[in-house]
Amino acid sequence: MSFALALLAVVLAPSCQKVETPTRPDSVALYTHPGKPVSYEAGTRGVTISATCDWTVKSDASWVTVSPESGSVGIHEVVLSYSENTGTAARSANVVFTAKGGQSEKFVLTQNPKQ
């Protein structure tokens, strides 16, 4: 029995070797989906991204700020801070993550109105 297990380990060992990830073009990808709208109250929302190069992020709405505004290769958490929505209508902000090569991904943050 132990001989069979040893033989199995020798046969399977090569399949456990680390596989290198092929080089990909400069890109950024979102791991976080927008989901439900956030409350009318001021708050924060985290967005996780993966990047294969340097990247930047910008919001098209003055009521949303982002931190950090740029980064490099790896997996990153970007915090979106938003102010209170005192209006009677929901509002949305486009937060665009752009890779060094120009490829981009958009995250839409929607905020409920104050009822």
VOKE-470736 format. One line per 10 residues: number of its first residue (from 1); their letters; for each residue x, y, z of C-alpha. Coordinates in steps of 0.25 Angstrom, whole numbers, plus 5000, padded with zeros to 4 digits. Layout:
<atoms>
NUM	a	X:Y:Z; ...;
</atoms>
This chain:
<atoms>
1	msfalallav	5000:5000:5000; 5011:5010:5004; 5018:5006:4991; 5006:5010:4983; 5005:5023:4990; 5019:5027:4988; 5018:5023:4973; 5005:5032:4972; 5013:5044:4978; 5024:5042:4968;
11	vlapscqkve	5015:5042:4957; 5006:5054:4961; 5018:5063:4966; 5021:5069:4953; 5007:5074:4951; 5008:5082:4964; 5019:5091:4958; 5016:5106:4958; 5011:5111:4945; 5016:5124:4941;
21	tptrpdsval	5005:5135:4937; 5007:5139:4922; 5010:5154:4920; 4997:5162:4918; 4996:5175:4911; 4994:5187:4920; 4981:5186:4927; 4972:5189:4939; 4960:5180:4944; 4950:5182:4954;
31	ythpgkpvsy	4947:5172:4965; 4936:5179:4971; 4922:5181:4965; 4914:5193:4967; 4902:5186:4974; 4891:5193:4981; 4891:5208:4982; 4897:5214:4995; 4890:5222:5005; 4887:5237:5004;
41	eagtrgvtis	4896:5239:5016; 4911:5242:5014; 4920:5230:5014; 4931:5222:5007; 4931:5210:4997; 4943:5201:4994; 4946:5196:4980; 4956:5186:4978; 4964:5186:4965; 4975:5177:4958;
51	atcdwtvksd	4985:5184:4950; 4996:5179:4941; 5002:5193:4940; 5002:5207:4945; 4988:5213:4946; 4980:5225:4950; 4965:5227:4954; 4956:5239:4953; 4942:5242:4957; 4933:5251:4948;
61	aswvtvspes	4925:5256:4960; 4929:5266:4970; 4922:5259:4981; 4931:5247:4980; 4946:5247:4983; 4956:5235:4981; 4968:5230:4989; 4978:5227:4984; 4977:5234:4971; 4987:5225:4964;
71	gsvgihevvl	4995:5212:4966; 5004:5201:4960; 5004:5187:4957; 4996:5178:4967; 4983:5177:4974; 4978:5190:4981; 4966:5195:4989; 4962:5209:4985; 4953:5216:4994; 4941:5225:4988;
81	sysentgtaa	4937:5236:4998; 4923:5242:4995; 4916:5254:5002; 4901:5254:5006; 4891:5254:4996; 4881:5265:5001; 4873:5265:4988; 4860:5258:4984; 4866:5249:4973; 4876:5238:4972;
91	rsanvvftak	4890:5242:4966; 4901:5234:4960; 4916:5237:4958; 4925:5230:4948; 4938:5226:4954; 4948:5222:4942; 4960:5214:4945; 4970:5216:4933; 4982:5207:4930; 4995:5213:4926;
101	ggqsekfvlt	4993:5208:4911; 4979:5214:4911; 4970:5203:4914; 4959:5206:4924; 4948:5201:4933; 4936:5209:4939; 4930:5207:4952; 4916:5214:4954; 4913:5219:4968; 4898:5222:4970;
111	qnpkq	4893:5229:4983; 4879:5229:4988; 4872:5242:4990; 4868:5247:5004; 4854:5243:5006;
</atoms>
